[in-house]
Amino acid sequence: MRRISVHAPSQTIFIVSLIFVVIGVLDAVTTIFMLPIAPLWIVTIGYVILALGCWVRGI
């Protein structure tokens, strides 16, 4: 069985994913943002970026 190597994401990846999550939450709570995509998908994209940053080296 092969082990998955997980490491901390770079600061850039963390900030980008945090921006996506904050925009998604603000879009769900307020009417400031009128984005054509559902807030759930924006938050999901942010967490996928963070997960990729933990699993893939060099991004």
PDB file of N, CA, C and O in Angstrom:
ATOM      1  N   MET A   1       0.847  -1.172   0.000  1.00  0.00           N
ATOM      2  CA  MET A   1       0.000   0.000   0.000  1.00  0.00           C
ATOM      3  C   MET A   1       0.897   1.241   0.000  1.00  0.00           C
ATOM      4  O   MET A   1       1.865   1.326   0.756  1.00  0.00           O
ATOM      5  N   ARG A   2       0.556   2.191  -0.856  1.00  0.00           N
ATOM      6  CA  ARG A   2       1.348   3.410  -0.976  1.00  0.00           C
ATOM      7  C   ARG A   2       0.750   4.517  -0.102  1.00  0.00           C
ATOM      8  O   ARG A   2      -0.463   4.724  -0.087  1.00  0.00           O
ATOM      9  N   ARG A   3       1.598   5.205   0.604  1.00  0.00           N
ATOM     10  CA  ARG A   3       1.139   6.296   1.463  1.00  0.00           C
ATOM     11  C   ARG A   3       1.061   7.594   0.674  1.00  0.00           C
ATOM     12  O   ARG A   3       1.862   7.831  -0.230  1.00  0.00           O
ATOM     13  N   ILE A   4       0.109   8.415   1.016  1.00  0.00           N
ATOM     14  CA  ILE A   4      -0.044   9.719   0.387  1.00  0.00           C
ATOM     15  C   ILE A   4       0.787  10.720   1.183  1.00  0.00           C
ATOM     16  O   ILE A   4       0.669  10.819   2.404  1.00  0.00           O
ATOM     17  N   SER A   5       1.614  11.445   0.479  1.00  0.00           N
ATOM     18  CA  SER A   5       2.445  12.452   1.121  1.00  0.00           C
ATOM     19  C   SER A   5       1.708  13.791   1.129  1.00  0.00           C
ATOM     20  O   SER A   5       1.405  14.350   0.075  1.00  0.00           O
ATOM     21  N   VAL A   6       1.433  14.284   2.304  1.00  0.00           N
ATOM     22  CA  VAL A   6       0.715  15.548   2.454  1.00  0.00           C
ATOM     23  C   VAL A   6       1.660  16.547   3.120  1.00  0.00           C
ATOM     24  O   VAL A   6       2.361  16.212   4.075  1.00  0.00           O
ATOM     25  N   HIS A   7       1.669  17.761   2.609  1.00  0.00           N
ATOM     26  CA  HIS A   7       2.505  18.811   3.175  1.00  0.00           C
ATOM     27  C   HIS A   7       1.713  20.108   3.235  1.00  0.00           C
ATOM     28  O   HIS A   7       0.620  20.208   2.677  1.00  0.00           O
ATOM     29  N   ALA A   8       2.267  21.081   3.904  1.00  0.00           N
ATOM     30  CA  ALA A   8       1.584  22.376   4.023  1.00  0.00           C
ATOM     31  C   ALA A   8       1.593  23.099   2.679  1.00  0.00           C
ATOM     32  O   ALA A   8       2.598  23.069   1.969  1.00  0.00           O
ATOM     33  N   PRO A   9       0.483  23.750   2.322  1.00  0.00           N
ATOM     34  CA  PRO A   9       0.451  24.496   1.061  1.00  0.00           C
ATOM     35  C   PRO A   9       1.299  25.766   1.166  1.00  0.00           C
ATOM     36  O   PRO A   9       1.601  26.239   2.262  1.00  0.00           O
ATOM     37  N   SER A  10       1.670  26.298   0.024  1.00  0.00           N
ATOM     38  CA  SER A  10       2.420  27.552   0.045  1.00  0.00           C
ATOM     39  C   SER A  10       1.494  28.680   0.499  1.00  0.00           C
ATOM     40  O   SER A  10       0.271  28.542   0.495  1.00  0.00           O
ATOM     41  N   GLN A  11       2.092  29.767   0.879  1.00  0.00           N
ATOM     42  CA  GLN A  11       1.302  30.892   1.364  1.00  0.00           C
ATOM     43  C   GLN A  11       0.408  31.454   0.266  1.00  0.00           C
ATOM     44  O   GLN A  11      -0.708  31.896   0.539  1.00  0.00           O
ATOM     45  N   THR A  12       0.892  31.439  -0.974  1.00  0.00           N
ATOM     46  CA  THR A  12       0.098  31.944  -2.091  1.00  0.00           C
ATOM     47  C   THR A  12      -1.153  31.103  -2.305  1.00  0.00           C
ATOM     48  O   THR A  12      -2.243  31.647  -2.488  1.00  0.00           O
ATOM     49  N   ILE A  13      -1.004  29.782  -2.284  1.00  0.00           N
ATOM     50  CA  ILE A  13      -2.151  28.891  -2.456  1.00  0.00           C
ATOM     51  C   ILE A  13      -3.148  29.094  -1.324  1.00  0.00           C
ATOM     52  O   ILE A  13      -4.357  29.118  -1.553  1.00  0.00           O
ATOM     53  N   PHE A  14      -2.645  29.240  -0.112  1.00  0.00           N
ATOM     54  CA  PHE A  14      -3.535  29.449   1.028  1.00  0.00           C
ATOM     55  C   PHE A  14      -4.321  30.747   0.884  1.00  0.00           C
ATOM     56  O   PHE A  14      -5.524  30.769   1.144  1.00  0.00           O
ATOM     57  N   ILE A  15      -3.664  31.824   0.477  1.00  0.00           N
ATOM     58  CA  ILE A  15      -4.333  33.120   0.333  1.00  0.00           C
ATOM     59  C   ILE A  15      -5.372  33.067  -0.786  1.00  0.00           C
ATOM     60  O   ILE A  15      -6.471  33.598  -0.629  1.00  0.00           O
ATOM     61  N   VAL A  16      -5.039  32.435  -1.911  1.00  0.00           N
ATOM     62  CA  VAL A  16      -5.985  32.331  -3.026  1.00  0.00           C
ATOM     63  C   VAL A  16      -7.221  31.536  -2.608  1.00  0.00           C
ATOM     64  O   VAL A  16      -8.347  31.939  -2.903  1.00  0.00           O
ATOM     65  N   SER A  17      -7.017  30.414  -1.926  1.00  0.00           N
ATOM     66  CA  SER A  17      -8.171  29.622  -1.486  1.00  0.00           C
ATOM     67  C   SER A  17      -8.988  30.371  -0.441  1.00  0.00           C
ATOM     68  O   SER A  17     -10.215  30.270  -0.423  1.00  0.00           O
ATOM     69  N   LEU A  18      -8.317  31.122   0.431  1.00  0.00           N
ATOM     70  CA  LEU A  18      -9.025  31.910   1.438  1.00  0.00           C
ATOM     71  C   LEU A  18      -9.880  32.991   0.781  1.00  0.00           C
ATOM     72  O   LEU A  18     -10.995  33.257   1.231  1.00  0.00           O
ATOM     73  N   ILE A  19      -9.370  33.611  -0.271  1.00  0.00           N
ATOM     74  CA  ILE A  19     -10.144  34.630  -0.985  1.00  0.00           C
ATOM     75  C   ILE A  19     -11.402  34.021  -1.591  1.00  0.00           C
ATOM     76  O   ILE A  19     -12.480  34.607  -1.497  1.00  0.00           O
ATOM     77  N   PHE A  20     -11.275  32.841  -2.216  1.00  0.00           N
ATOM     78  CA  PHE A  20     -12.440  32.177  -2.779  1.00  0.00           C
ATOM     79  C   PHE A  20     -13.472  31.859  -1.709  1.00  0.00           C
ATOM     80  O   PHE A  20     -14.667  32.074  -1.914  1.00  0.00           O
ATOM     81  N   VAL A  21     -13.023  31.352  -0.576  1.00  0.00           N
ATOM     82  CA  VAL A  21     -13.947  30.984   0.498  1.00  0.00           C
ATOM     83  C   VAL A  21     -14.639  32.216   1.068  1.00  0.00           C
ATOM     84  O   VAL A  21     -15.847  32.191   1.304  1.00  0.00           O
ATOM     85  N   VAL A  22     -13.902  33.280   1.290  1.00  0.00           N
ATOM     86  CA  VAL A  22     -14.496  34.503   1.854  1.00  0.00           C
ATOM     87  C   VAL A  22     -15.504  35.103   0.869  1.00  0.00           C
ATOM     88  O   VAL A  22     -16.581  35.534   1.281  1.00  0.00           O
ATOM     89  N   ILE A  23     -15.171  35.136  -0.423  1.00  0.00           N
ATOM     90  CA  ILE A  23     -16.117  35.661  -1.410  1.00  0.00           C
ATOM     91  C   ILE A  23     -17.371  34.795  -1.469  1.00  0.00           C
ATOM     92  O   ILE A  23     -18.481  35.319  -1.572  1.00  0.00           O
ATOM     93  N   GLY A  24     -17.205  33.477  -1.403  1.00  0.00           N
ATOM     94  CA  GLY A  24     -18.365  32.587  -1.414  1.00  0.00           C
ATOM     95  C   GLY A  24     -19.265  32.772  -0.207  1.00  0.00           C
ATOM     96  O   GLY A  24     -20.489  32.785  -0.332  1.00  0.00           O
ATOM     97  N   VAL A  25     -18.660  32.913   0.957  1.00  0.00           N
ATOM     98  CA  VAL A  25     -19.460  33.111   2.177  1.00  0.00           C
ATOM     99  C   VAL A  25     -20.159  34.465   2.144  1.00  0.00           C
ATOM    100  O   VAL A  25     -21.336  34.566   2.493  1.00  0.00           O
ATOM    101  N   LEU A  26     -19.444  35.502   1.728  1.00  0.00           N
ATOM    102  CA  LEU A  26     -20.072  36.824   1.646  1.00  0.00           C
ATOM    103  C   LEU A  26     -21.188  36.849   0.599  1.00  0.00           C
ATOM    104  O   LEU A  26     -22.199  37.526   0.787  1.00  0.00           O
ATOM    105  N   ASP A  27     -21.011  36.119  -0.493  1.00  0.00           N
ATOM    106  CA  ASP A  27     -22.049  36.054  -1.504  1.00  0.00           C
ATOM    107  C   ASP A  27     -23.290  35.337  -0.976  1.00  0.00           C
ATOM    108  O   ASP A  27     -24.411  35.674  -1.359  1.00  0.00           O
ATOM    109  N   ALA A  28     -23.096  34.355  -0.104  1.00  0.00           N
ATOM    110  CA  ALA A  28     -24.234  33.630   0.461  1.00  0.00           C
ATOM    111  C   ALA A  28     -24.966  34.451   1.518  1.00  0.00           C
ATOM    112  O   ALA A  28     -26.184  34.344   1.658  1.00  0.00           O
ATOM    113  N   VAL A  29     -24.226  35.270   2.260  1.00  0.00           N
ATOM    114  CA  VAL A  29     -24.811  35.994   3.383  1.00  0.00           C
ATOM    115  C   VAL A  29     -25.363  37.350   2.976  1.00  0.00           C
ATOM    116  O   VAL A  29     -26.404  37.769   3.483  1.00  0.00           O
ATOM    117  N   THR A  30     -24.685  38.042   2.070  1.00  0.00           N
ATOM    118  CA  THR A  30     -25.096  39.391   1.697  1.00  0.00           C
ATOM    119  C   THR A  30     -25.501  39.444   0.228  1.00  0.00           C
ATOM    120  O   THR A  30     -25.407  38.450  -0.493  1.00  0.00           O
ATOM    121  N   THR A  31     -25.940  40.587  -0.190  1.00  0.00           N
ATOM    122  CA  THR A  31     -26.284  40.784  -1.606  1.00  0.00           C
ATOM    123  C   THR A  31     -25.293  41.724  -2.286  1.00  0.00           C
ATOM    124  O   THR A  31     -25.599  42.308  -3.325  1.00  0.00           O
ATOM    125  N   ILE A  32     -24.114  41.869  -1.701  1.00  0.00           N
ATOM    126  CA  ILE A  32     -23.097  42.753  -2.281  1.00  0.00           C
ATOM    127  C   ILE A  32     -22.594  42.185  -3.603  1.00  0.00           C
ATOM    128  O   ILE A  32     -22.499  42.905  -4.597  1.00  0.00           O
ATOM    129  N   PHE A  33     -22.276  40.903  -3.612  1.00  0.00           N
ATOM    130  CA  PHE A  33     -21.764  40.260  -4.805  1.00  0.00           C
ATOM    131  C   PHE A  33     -22.911  39.658  -5.605  1.00  0.00           C
ATOM    132  O   PHE A  33     -23.753  38.950  -5.052  1.00  0.00           O
ATOM    133  N   MET A  34     -22.944  39.931  -6.870  1.00  0.00           N
ATOM    134  CA  MET A  34     -23.942  39.332  -7.754  1.00  0.00           C
ATOM    135  C   MET A  34     -23.194  38.466  -8.759  1.00  0.00           C
ATOM    136  O   MET A  34     -23.073  38.831  -9.928  1.00  0.00           O
ATOM    137  N   LEU A  35     -22.704  37.347  -8.316  1.00  0.00           N
ATOM    138  CA  LEU A  35     -21.914  36.465  -9.159  1.00  0.00           C
ATOM    139  C   LEU A  35     -22.820  35.446  -9.859  1.00  0.00           C
ATOM    140  O   LEU A  35     -23.828  35.027  -9.292  1.00  0.00           O
ATOM    141  N   PRO A  36     -22.468  35.045 -11.087  1.00  0.00           N
ATOM    142  CA  PRO A  36     -23.319  34.121 -11.831  1.00  0.00           C
ATOM    143  C   PRO A  36     -23.177  32.660 -11.383  1.00  0.00           C
ATOM    144  O   PRO A  36     -23.815  31.778 -11.957  1.00  0.00           O
ATOM    145  N   ILE A  37     -22.364  32.401 -10.382  1.00  0.00           N
ATOM    146  CA  ILE A  37     -22.157  31.030  -9.900  1.00  0.00           C
ATOM    147  C   ILE A  37     -22.633  30.961  -8.447  1.00  0.00           C
ATOM    148  O   ILE A  37     -22.531  31.937  -7.705  1.00  0.00           O
ATOM    149  N   ALA A  38     -23.144  29.819  -8.060  1.00  0.00           N
ATOM    150  CA  ALA A  38     -23.680  29.651  -6.706  1.00  0.00           C
ATOM    151  C   ALA A  38     -22.556  29.754  -5.670  1.00  0.00           C
ATOM    152  O   ALA A  38     -21.439  29.300  -5.918  1.00  0.00           O
ATOM    153  N   PRO A  39     -22.849  30.348  -4.518  1.00  0.00           N
ATOM    154  CA  PRO A  39     -21.827  30.499  -3.471  1.00  0.00           C
ATOM    155  C   PRO A  39     -21.228  29.164  -3.023  1.00  0.00           C
ATOM    156  O   PRO A  39     -20.048  29.100  -2.679  1.00  0.00           O
ATOM    157  N   LEU A  40     -22.025  28.110  -3.025  1.00  0.00           N
ATOM    158  CA  LEU A  40     -21.509  26.795  -2.641  1.00  0.00           C
ATOM    159  C   LEU A  40     -20.372  26.368  -3.561  1.00  0.00           C
ATOM    160  O   LEU A  40     -19.382  25.806  -3.094  1.00  0.00           O
ATOM    161  N   TRP A  41     -20.497  26.623  -4.853  1.00  0.00           N
ATOM    162  CA  TRP A  41     -19.453  26.237  -5.801  1.00  0.00           C
ATOM    163  C   TRP A  41     -18.208  27.095  -5.642  1.00  0.00           C
ATOM    164  O   TRP A  41     -17.094  26.613  -5.851  1.00  0.00           O
ATOM    165  N   ILE A  42     -18.378  28.343  -5.280  1.00  0.00           N
ATOM    166  CA  ILE A  42     -17.216  29.212  -5.054  1.00  0.00           C
ATOM    167  C   ILE A  42     -16.414  28.711  -3.850  1.00  0.00           C
ATOM    168  O   ILE A  42     -15.185  28.651  -3.900  1.00  0.00           O
ATOM    169  N   VAL A  43     -17.103  28.358  -2.785  1.00  0.00           N
ATOM    170  CA  VAL A  43     -16.434  27.827  -1.595  1.00  0.00           C
ATOM    171  C   VAL A  43     -15.793  26.476  -1.915  1.00  0.00           C
ATOM    172  O   VAL A  43     -14.682  26.198  -1.464  1.00  0.00           O
ATOM    173  N   THR A  44     -16.477  25.643  -2.681  1.00  0.00           N
ATOM    174  CA  THR A  44     -15.929  24.343  -3.067  1.00  0.00           C
ATOM    175  C   THR A  44     -14.646  24.510  -3.879  1.00  0.00           C
ATOM    176  O   THR A  44     -13.680  23.776  -3.668  1.00  0.00           O
ATOM    177  N   ILE A  45     -14.629  25.458  -4.797  1.00  0.00           N
ATOM    178  CA  ILE A  45     -13.428  25.724  -5.591  1.00  0.00           C
ATOM    179  C   ILE A  45     -12.275  26.149  -4.676  1.00  0.00           C
ATOM    180  O   ILE A  45     -11.137  25.724  -4.872  1.00  0.00           O
ATOM    181  N   GLY A  46     -12.569  26.977  -3.688  1.00  0.00           N
ATOM    182  CA  GLY A  46     -11.539  27.398  -2.743  1.00  0.00           C
ATOM    183  C   GLY A  46     -10.942  26.232  -1.977  1.00  0.00           C
ATOM    184  O   GLY A  46      -9.726  26.169  -1.795  1.00  0.00           O
ATOM    185  N   TYR A  47     -11.785  25.303  -1.523  1.00  0.00           N
ATOM    186  CA  TYR A  47     -11.272  24.159  -0.784  1.00  0.00           C
ATOM    187  C   TYR A  47     -10.560  23.155  -1.684  1.00  0.00           C
ATOM    188  O   TYR A  47      -9.629  22.488  -1.233  1.00  0.00           O
ATOM    189  N   VAL A  48     -10.970  23.030  -2.933  1.00  0.00           N
ATOM    190  CA  VAL A  48     -10.256  22.159  -3.877  1.00  0.00           C
ATOM    191  C   VAL A  48      -8.861  22.721  -4.155  1.00  0.00           C
ATOM    192  O   VAL A  48      -7.890  21.968  -4.229  1.00  0.00           O
ATOM    193  N   ILE A  49      -8.764  24.031  -4.309  1.00  0.00           N
ATOM    194  CA  ILE A  49      -7.451  24.654  -4.501  1.00  0.00           C
ATOM    195  C   ILE A  49      -6.562  24.384  -3.286  1.00  0.00           C
ATOM    196  O   ILE A  49      -5.380  24.073  -3.436  1.00  0.00           O
ATOM    197  N   LEU A  50      -7.124  24.503  -2.097  1.00  0.00           N
ATOM    198  CA  LEU A  50      -6.342  24.252  -0.887  1.00  0.00           C
ATOM    199  C   LEU A  50      -5.910  22.790  -0.809  1.00  0.00           C
ATOM    200  O   LEU A  50      -4.769  22.506  -0.444  1.00  0.00           O
ATOM    201  N   ALA A  51      -6.799  21.863  -1.145  1.00  0.00           N
ATOM    202  CA  ALA A  51      -6.454  20.437  -1.117  1.00  0.00           C
ATOM    203  C   ALA A  51      -5.360  20.114  -2.125  1.00  0.00           C
ATOM    204  O   ALA A  51      -4.437  19.357  -1.823  1.00  0.00           O
ATOM    205  N   LEU A  52      -5.460  20.689  -3.326  1.00  0.00           N
ATOM    206  CA  LEU A  52      -4.410  20.470  -4.325  1.00  0.00           C
ATOM    207  C   LEU A  52      -3.079  21.035  -3.846  1.00  0.00           C
ATOM    208  O   LEU A  52      -2.027  20.445  -4.091  1.00  0.00           O
ATOM    209  N   GLY A  53      -3.122  22.163  -3.172  1.00  0.00           N
ATOM    210  CA  GLY A  53      -1.906  22.746  -2.630  1.00  0.00           C
ATOM    211  C   GLY A  53      -1.258  21.878  -1.561  1.00  0.00           C
ATOM    212  O   GLY A  53      -0.044  21.933  -1.361  1.00  0.00           O
ATOM    213  N   CYS A  54      -2.065  21.077  -0.875  1.00  0.00           N
ATOM    214  CA  CYS A  54      -1.516  20.170   0.151  1.00  0.00           C
ATOM    215  C   CYS A  54      -0.958  18.889  -0.468  1.00  0.00           C
ATOM    216  O   CYS A  54      -0.013  18.311   0.069  1.00  0.00           O
ATOM    217  N   TRP A  55      -1.519  18.440  -1.573  1.00  0.00           N
ATOM    218  CA  TRP A  55      -1.113  17.151  -2.158  1.00  0.00           C
ATOM    219  C   TRP A  55      -0.057  17.273  -3.249  1.00  0.00           C
ATOM    220  O   TRP A  55       0.758  16.365  -3.410  1.00  0.00           O
ATOM    221  N   VAL A  56      -0.050  18.361  -3.996  1.00  0.00           N
ATOM    222  CA  VAL A  56       0.836  18.495  -5.147  1.00  0.00           C
ATOM    223  C   VAL A  56       1.985  19.438  -4.783  1.00  0.00           C
ATOM    224  O   VAL A  56       1.763  20.565  -4.341  1.00  0.00           O
ATOM    225  N   ARG A  57       3.184  18.972  -4.971  1.00  0.00           N
ATOM    226  CA  ARG A  57       4.343  19.823  -4.704  1.00  0.00           C
ATOM    227  C   ARG A  57       4.600  20.736  -5.892  1.00  0.00           C
ATOM    228  O   ARG A  57       4.407  20.341  -7.042  1.00  0.00           O
ATOM    229  N   GLY A  58       5.034  21.947  -5.613  1.00  0.00           N
ATOM    230  CA  GLY A  58       5.442  22.856  -6.664  1.00  0.00           C
ATOM    231  C   GLY A  58       4.385  23.826  -7.143  1.00  0.00           C
ATOM    232  O   GLY A  58       4.646  24.614  -8.052  1.00  0.00           O
ATOM    233  N   ILE A  59       3.189  23.792  -6.554  1.00  0.00           N
ATOM    234  CA  ILE A  59       2.191  24.799  -6.945  1.00  0.00           C
ATOM    235  C   ILE A  59       1.936  25.742  -5.797  1.00  0.00           C
ATOM    236  O   ILE A  59       1.128  26.662  -5.922  1.00  0.00           O
TER     237      ILE A  59
END
